Amino acid sequence: MAVVVRRLVLLVLGAFFLVPLLAMAEFSTRGAGGSRSLESWTAIGSDPDLVEAILASVQLAVTSSVLVLVLLVPTMTWIRLRLPVLRRLVEFLCLLPITIPAIVLVVGMAPLYAWVDYFLGDSPWTLTFAYAVLVLPFAYRAIDAGLSAIDLKTLAEAARSLGASWGTVLVRVVVPNIRTALIGASLLSVALVLGEFTIASLLNFDTLQVQVNLLGKRNAGVSIAVSLLSLLFAFVLLFLLSFVGGRRGSSAVEEG
């Protein structure tokens, strides 16, 4: 009975996720007279503005992920080892952006971006700072779970007793042991950046979702095709995450 219920639940959940994707694929391949056509998909590569927006969003996803990891991993490690009294304060500050609506963040960031544009130009790359703040709560939770799953203090003290510097401890001891958590934080950051619209639109930057919104007003087929493509990209990243995490778990079991 339990097996039947489990399979039924998986079937319902699979239909819940797959039916909208199939509907998007069906709509994006509609041609004239009810025929099937890949015109909407081939048009993705022929639109220079769309290609530029896709590349900008991918670059922003990468830079935002890297920036958040570079800021959080050393900070959270040092706080757990040396300043545990500040852990609650840092947690509060990192989770604060999730409680603030994106439109409010834009209102606060707009004056700052006037100076950012003045010193660094109006390149979409400058959105990295805004997106780093936006993904901070999700990355923090993923990394915090990874650090909580290991005996960080014992590992750090053992490495230090063998003559390792703090940089070596961080790079060769901490990072390999929380690799899955770092990949999870990166995946969440990439998915959020690729799907973000409000901040980019109100700050007048041309990113993927801004272009999808504009395309939806003049060519719905291409807009749906791009949206489906971005979803499939996120699913592939999720699969790679589970694959890497599974290999990591198997290696740990074999070593044990």
N, C-alpha and C positions, 0 to 999 in steps of 0.2 A: 504493500500500500504506500509506504513511504517513497519507494522508487517511482511509482506512478505520479504521486503528488509532486515530487521533485522535477520530473520530466515535464509535467504540465506547467509548472511555474516557469521553467526555462523556456518552454514553447511560447507562453504568453509574453514573457519578457523579450524573447527574440522577435516576435511579431511586433511588439511595441516599438522596437528600435529599427527593424528592417523595413516595415511597411512605409514609413515616411521616406526612407532612403530610396526605396524602389519607386515611390511616387515621384520623387525629385528626378530620378534617372529617366522615368517615363516622360515627364514633362519636358526635360531638357533635350530629348531626342525626337520630339514631335516635328514633323515636316509639313509641307503644304499638302492638302488633300488627304490627310490622315496617314501619310507615309512616314517612315522612320528616316531620320537624318542626323548626322553628327556635325551639322553646321554650327550649332551653338558651342560645341567643344572645340572645334578647329578655330573658331573665332577668338578663343582665349589667347592664343599665341599671336594673333594678328592685330591685337589692340595694344599699341605701345604704352598707353596710359595704364591699362590693366596690368601688363607685365611689370611695369615700373612699380606699381602699387604692391604687387605680390612680392617682388624682390625686397621692397622696403619693409614690408611686414615680416618677412622671414629674417631679414637682418635685425630688425627690432626685437624679434623673439629671441634670437641668439644673444644679442648684446644685453638685453634685460635679464635673461637667465644667468649669464656669466656675472653681471654686476651684482645681482642679489646673492649668488653663491659666494662671491668674493667678500661681500660684506657680512653675511650671516655666519658662515662656517667658522672663521677665526673668532668672531665676537662671541658666538654661543659656546664655543669650546673653551675660551678663556674665562667666561663667566661661570661655567660649570666647574672649572678647575680652581679658580682663584677668587672669584667674586660671586658666590652663590646668593648673597643677599640681594643682588641686583636682578636676579632672574625674573621675578614677578614684574618688576618695572619694565624690563626689556620686552617681556612677553606682552604686556599691556600696550607698549608703543608699537610693536610689530603687528598686533592684531587690530589696532585702532583704524587703519584704512578700510577694513571690511565693514565697519559700522557707518562710514561716511559715504553718502551717495556720490556717484561719479560727477554729477553736475555740480555738487558743492566743491569737490576737489578741483574741478576746472576753474571755478570762481576764485579759489585760493591760489591756483597755479598761474593764472593768466598774467598777473603783474610780474611774477618771477620769470615767466617765459618772455616777457618784453625785454628783460635784461639778457636772458639766454640767447635770444635771437640777435641781440645787439653784439654780443661777444662771439658767438659761435655760428651765427647765420641761421637761416630758417630751414635747414635740412631736417627731414623726418628723423634722422638719427638722434636729434635732441629729445625726442619723445622717450628715449631710453630711461631718462630720469623719472618721468611721470609713470611709466609702466613699471619701473622697479618698485615704486611706492605702492602701486596697485596690486602687484603680485606678492608683496611682502608677507601678508598673513598666511597665504597658502604655502609658500616656500618655508616659512618659519615652522608651521605645523609638521610638514614632512621631515624637515631636518631634525626637529625636536624629537620626533618619534624614533628616528634613526639613532640619535645620541642616547636616548633612554634605553635602547635595546642592547647597548654594550656597556662594559665596565670601563668607562672612559678614564677614571682616575687611576685605576690599576695599570691600564695599558700605558698611559702617559708617564707614570712614575717608573715603570719598568724600562721604557725607552730612554728616559732621562738618566736613569742609573747606569745605562750602557753608554752614555756619552752623547746621546742625540740632542741636537738643538731643538728649540721650540718649533722652528720652521720644519725640521725633519719630522718631528712628532706629528705635526699637522698634515704634512703631505704624504708621509709613508706609513703612518699608523692610523690616524683618524679617518682620513678620506677613504682609504680602501675598505674600512669596516662599515662605513655608512654609504657605500656606493649606491645601493638600491634607493636609499632615501634621497640622495642627490639627483639621481635620475628621475625619481618621482617629482621632486621639486621643479626640476627643469621641464618635465612634461606639463605640469600644471601651469608653469609660466608661459610656455609656448602656446598652449591651448587658449589661455586667457588673452594673450597679446594678439593672436590671430583672429580672435572673435571680438576684440574691443572696437567700439564705434564712437561712443560719446565723446571721450577726451580728444581723439584725433579730429573728429568733426568740428567740435567747438573751438579747437585751437588752430583750425584751418590747415591740417596736414592731410596729405593724400595717401591713405593706407588702403589695405585690401577691403575692409568692410565699408569704408567711405565709397570706394569705387563700385562695390556690389550694390550699395544703395542707389548710386547714380545710374548704374546699368539697369536696375529693376524698373526704372521709370521709362527707359527707351527700348530695352531688349531683355525681357524677363527670362528667356531661355538661357542666355549667356550668364545672367545673374544666378540662376539656379544651378547651372553647371559649375560655376566657380564655388558656390557654397557647398555643393556636394564634394567637390575636389578637396576643399579644406577640411571637411569632416572625415573623408577617407584618409587624409594625411594624419589627422589626429588619431584615428583608429590604428594606423600603422605604427605610430609612435607608442601607443598603449600596448600593442602586441610586442614590440621590441622591448619595452619595459618589463613585461611579464616574462619574456624569454630570458633576458639578462638576470632578472631576479630569481628565476627558477634555476638557472645555471649556478648562480651564487650560492643558493641554498643547497644544491646538490654537492657542490664542492666543499661546503662547510661540513656536511654530513659525512662525506668520505674522509675528510681530514680528521674528524672526530673519531 
